[in-house]
């Protein structure tokens, strides 16, 4: 029997994995009740409430809540295959017209070597792929070793095959952020406290309730509210028996400024060996960073000591430090910067089999930070997020608001900034309530 994924035509290359619409009553089952019930369903090929199309773009049918189609209530919009060919009509299915599995004597799964057994009594149930009624999945049974049979209409030969169905890709979604305490006030002792109305603060910083996920809109302080991080996210899928940096990596920008990430391309990672059971989520504070997990190689924006590297942009209120984007040498400098934050989560706890999604919900990127560093890290992320948000609101209308980049830090039109700025920070955490901006 052919394998779906080894016979994908070139016109459909890159469209993912495929499964055969072929049941055996054990490993794959459509239903044990009927077309409007998913009872007993196992490793089924169709997803509920989903439209399926032929390679030529014609829609065949839309599944019901059970991932099936009720032929007693209507016909397919188009058959699985066109009706004017005399080849490729026949498909092995193992199905009755109500999607229940046919008795085992007609499954080509009994006896020794059933698919090549010359005994005509070893039968398998087939469908006519050029029909749009129940016979499309259940038209009769023929000997399992037959590679072709007679077309009931033309009396010509009908080649047998299997119907391959595109698998719905496994996805991952999450909202990445942290619990913020500093909110929208400035603790700098050298100036008067700077405040804005709390409702504006919550809207600007995109605060929401960590328990309900509802945006905070009140005009009072809300310590411990959740703040999202709009930045680049690296996902490392690995098995708990492996050590860092083994595993499979996926990198993508968050899908919007609310901290949401969607990773539709994780199927390949999940099929690696050994099978991943953990995901490492890493947030990088610079979208240009080329992060190697052991060495932190690449361009990293961070706070540096003045005595470490020569530079000009020192912080106005603490000239022993500056905030700068520089290349980090992994051999001599990796211990001098704090370039990224990460958290590791088990996968099994977040699996939604109906949607084929790992739904991580709200992820606190600081959950693994030691208590002694928590306040410092919260201030670092809070300040950085504020500058990113400010920049995105200054972008030209022609640019997507969801495009996360940091060119406002570089006073150079060649780096794609529409209006370029030089920013001096008034705290060692890289912003806060005050920014000194020079166009």
Secondary structure in CASP SS format (residue, H / E / C, confidence):
PFRMAT SS
TARGET T0000
AUTHOR 0000-0000-0000
METHOD secondary structure of the structure
MODEL  1
X C 1.00
X C 1.00
X C 1.00
X H 1.00
X H 1.00
X H 1.00
X C 1.00
X C 1.00
X C 1.00
X H 1.00
X H 1.00
X H 1.00
X C 1.00
X C 1.00
X C 1.00
X C 1.00
X C 1.00
X E 1.00
X E 1.00
X E 1.00
X C 1.00
X C 1.00
X C 1.00
X C 1.00
X C 1.00
X C 1.00
X C 1.00
X C 1.00
X E 1.00
X C 1.00
X E 1.00
X C 1.00
X C 1.00
X C 1.00
X C 1.00
X C 1.00
X C 1.00
X C 1.00
X C 1.00
X C 1.00
X C 1.00
X E 1.00
X C 1.00
X C 1.00
X C 1.00
X C 1.00
X C 1.00
X C 1.00
X C 1.00
X C 1.00
X E 1.00
X E 1.00
X E 1.00
X C 1.00
X C 1.00
X C 1.00
X C 1.00
X C 1.00
X E 1.00
X E 1.00
X E 1.00
X E 1.00
X C 1.00
X C 1.00
X C 1.00
X C 1.00
X C 1.00
X C 1.00
X C 1.00
X C 1.00
X H 1.00
X H 1.00
X H 1.00
X C 1.00
X C 1.00
X C 1.00
X C 1.00
X C 1.00
X C 1.00
X C 1.00
X C 1.00
X C 1.00
X C 1.00
X C 1.00
X C 1.00
X C 1.00
X C 1.00
X C 1.00
X C 1.00
X E 1.00
X E 1.00
X E 1.00
X C 1.00
X C 1.00
X E 1.00
X C 1.00
X C 1.00
X C 1.00
X C 1.00
X E 1.00
X E 1.00
X C 1.00
X C 1.00
X H 1.00
X H 1.00
X H 1.00
X E 1.00
X C 1.00
X C 1.00
X C 1.00
X C 1.00
X C 1.00
X C 1.00
X C 1.00
X C 1.00
X C 1.00
X C 1.00
X C 1.00
X C 1.00
X C 1.00
X C 1.00
X C 1.00
X E 1.00
X E 1.00
X E 1.00
X E 1.00
X E 1.00
X E 1.00
X C 1.00
X C 1.00
X C 1.00
X C 1.00
X C 1.00
X H 1.00
X H 1.00
X H 1.00
X C 1.00
X C 1.00
X C 1.00
X E 1.00
X E 1.00
X E 1.00
X E 1.00
X C 1.00
X C 1.00
X C 1.00
X C 1.00
X E 1.00
X E 1.00
X E 1.00
X C 1.00
X C 1.00
X C 1.00
X C 1.00
X C 1.00
X C 1.00
X E 1.00
X E 1.00
X E 1.00
X E 1.00
X E 1.00
X C 1.00
X C 1.00
X E 1.00
X E 1.00
X E 1.00
X C 1.00
X C 1.00
X C 1.00
X C 1.00
X E 1.00
X E 1.00
X E 1.00
X E 1.00
X E 1.00
X E 1.00
X E 1.00
X E 1.00
X E 1.00
X E 1.00
X C 1.00
X C 1.00
X C 1.00
X C 1.00
X C 1.00
X C 1.00
X C 1.00
X C 1.00
X C 1.00
X C 1.00
X C 1.00
X C 1.00
X C 1.00
X C 1.00
X C 1.00
X C 1.00
X C 1.00
X H 1.00
X H 1.00
X H 1.00
X H 1.00
X H 1.00
X H 1.00
X H 1.00
X H 1.00
X C 1.00
X E 1.00
X E 1.00
X C 1.00
X C 1.00
X C 1.00
X C 1.00
X C 1.00
X C 1.00
X E 1.00
X C 1.00
X C 1.00
X C 1.00
X C 1.00
X C 1.00
X C 1.00
X C 1.00
X C 1.00
X C 1.00
X E 1.00
X E 1.00
X E 1.00
X E 1.00
X C 1.00
X C 1.00
X C 1.00
X E 1.00
X E 1.00
X E 1.00
X E 1.00
X E 1.00
X E 1.00
X E 1.00
X C 1.00
X C 1.00
X C 1.00
X C 1.00
X C 1.00
X C 1.00
X C 1.00
X C 1.00
X C 1.00
X E 1.00
X E 1.00
X E 1.00
X E 1.00
X E 1.00
X E 1.00
X C 1.00
X C 1.00
X C 1.00
X C 1.00
X C 1.00
X C 1.00
X E 1.00
X E 1.00
X E 1.00
X E 1.00
X C 1.00
X C 1.00
X C 1.00
X H 1.00
X H 1.00
X H 1.00
X H 1.00
X C 1.00
X C 1.00
X C 1.00
X C 1.00
X C 1.00
X C 1.00
X C 1.00
X E 1.00
X E 1.00
X E 1.00
X E 1.00
X E 1.00
X E 1.00
X E 1.00
X C 1.00
X C 1.00
X C 1.00
X C 1.00
X C 1.00
X C 1.00
X C 1.00
X C 1.00
X C 1.00
X C 1.00
X C 1.00
X C 1.00
X C 1.00
X E 1.00
X E 1.00
X E 1.00
X E 1.00
X E 1.00
X E 1.00
X E 1.00
X E 1.00
X C 1.00
X C 1.00
X C 1.00
X C 1.00
X C 1.00
X C 1.00
X C 1.00
X C 1.00
X E 1.00
X E 1.00
X C 1.00
X C 1.00
X E 1.00
X E 1.00
X E 1.00
X E 1.00
X E 1.00
X E 1.00
X E 1.00
X E 1.00
X E 1.00
X E 1.00
X E 1.00
X C 1.00
X C 1.00
X C 1.00
X C 1.00
X C 1.00
X H 1.00
X H 1.00
X H 1.00
X C 1.00
X C 1.00
X C 1.00
X E 1.00
X E 1.00
X E 1.00
X E 1.00
X E 1.00
X E 1.00
X E 1.00
X C 1.00
X H 1.00
X H 1.00
X H 1.00
X E 1.00
X E 1.00
X C 1.00
X C 1.00
X C 1.00
X C 1.00
X E 1.00
X E 1.00
X E 1.00
X E 1.00
X E 1.00
X E 1.00
X E 1.00
X E 1.00
X C 1.00
X C 1.00
X C 1.00
X C 1.00
X C 1.00
X C 1.00
X H 1.00
X H 1.00
X H 1.00
X H 1.00
X H 1.00
X H 1.00
X H 1.00
X H 1.00
X H 1.00
X H 1.00
X H 1.00
X H 1.00
X H 1.00
X H 1.00
X H 1.00
X H 1.00
X H 1.00
X H 1.00
X H 1.00
X H 1.00
X H 1.00
X H 1.00
X H 1.00
X C 1.00
X C 1.00
X C 1.00
X C 1.00
X C 1.00
X C 1.00
X C 1.00
X C 1.00
X C 1.00
X C 1.00
X C 1.00
X C 1.00
X C 1.00
X H 1.00
X H 1.00
X H 1.00
X C 1.00
X C 1.00
X C 1.00
X H 1.00
X H 1.00
X H 1.00
X C 1.00
X C 1.00
X C 1.00
X C 1.00
X C 1.00
X C 1.00
X E 1.00
X E 1.00
X E 1.00
X E 1.00
X C 1.00
X C 1.00
X C 1.00
X C 1.00
X C 1.00
X C 1.00
X C 1.00
X C 1.00
X C 1.00
X E 1.00
X E 1.00
X E 1.00
X E 1.00
X C 1.00
END
